[in-house]
């Protein structure tokens, strides 16, 4: 299950890197804030570099979701197994 989730998050990140620069990012506050911070640091932030950065963050967001889902689904099975082995 974790391997499937990793594949899905990787594919999602690739699609974000492709599709995000096509959208109008100038109306989003996070893009404008990131652009201002990059300007203060001395880095030129374009839509493509912003999209690549966001696509690298997406798998990091997927890890806790995958972990929680795995825990939530396995917990009842573990309890049943423990109860069965105790008998």
TAGIUR-V929198 format. One record per residue. RES is the residue in three letters. PSI is psi in whole degrees, 0 to 359 (* if undefined). OMEGA is omega in radians with two decimals (* if undefined). NEAR is the number of other C-alpha atoms within 10 Angstrom. Layout:
RES_PSI_OMEGA_NEAR + RES_PSI_OMEGA_NEAR
This chain:
UNK_320_-3.14_9 + UNK_324_3.12_12 + UNK_320_3.11_9 + UNK_319_3.13_10 + UNK_321_3.10_16 + UNK_319_3.12_15 + UNK_319_3.14_13 + UNK_316_-3.12_14 + UNK_326_3.10_20 + UNK_317_3.11_17 + UNK_321_3.11_14 + UNK_319_3.13_15 + UNK_320_3.11_21 + UNK_319_3.13_16 + UNK_323_3.09_13 + UNK_318_3.13_18 + UNK_330_3.14_21 + UNK_315_-2.98_14 + UNK_332_-3.06_12 + UNK_319_3.12_17 + UNK_339_3.13_16 + UNK_335_-3.07_12 + UNK_161_3.10_9 + UNK_100_-3.08_9 + UNK_345_-3.04_15 + UNK_343_-3.14_11 + UNK_354_3.14_9 + UNK_135_-3.08_9 + UNK_324_-3.10_10 + UNK_324_3.11_11 + UNK_314_-3.14_17 + UNK_319_3.11_14 + UNK_315_3.12_11 + UNK_322_3.14_13 + UNK_319_3.12_19 + UNK_317_3.11_15 + UNK_317_3.12_14 + UNK_324_3.12_14 + UNK_320_3.12_12 + UNK_323_3.13_10 + UNK_332_-3.13_9 + UNK_22_-3.14_9 + UNK_138_3.07_11 + UNK_119_-3.12_12 + UNK_117_3.08_16 + UNK_174_3.12_12 + UNK_323_-3.14_18 + UNK_315_3.14_15 + UNK_325_3.08_13 + UNK_317_3.14_17 + UNK_321_3.10_23 + UNK_320_3.11_17 + UNK_317_3.12_13 + UNK_322_-3.13_15 + UNK_336_3.09_22 + UNK_337_-3.13_15 + UNK_332_-3.05_12 + UNK_315_3.08_16 + UNK_329_3.11_20 + UNK_330_3.08_11 + UNK_327_-3.11_11 + UNK_336_-3.10_16 + UNK_307_3.14_15 + UNK_328_3.10_11 + UNK_315_3.13_13 + UNK_318_3.14_18 + UNK_314_3.13_12 + UNK_319_3.13_12 + UNK_318_3.11_13 + UNK_314_3.12_13 + UNK_315_-3.09_12 + UNK_323_-3.11_11 + UNK_328_-3.09_10 + UNK_336_-3.08_11 + UNK_311_3.12_11 + UNK_323_3.14_11 + UNK_321_3.12_11 + UNK_318_3.12_12 + UNK_319_3.10_11 + UNK_318_3.13_11 + UNK_317_3.13_11 + UNK_316_3.12_11 + UNK_319_3.14_10 + UNK_320_-3.13_9 + UNK_333_3.11_8 + UNK_336_-3.10_7 + UNK_*_*_5
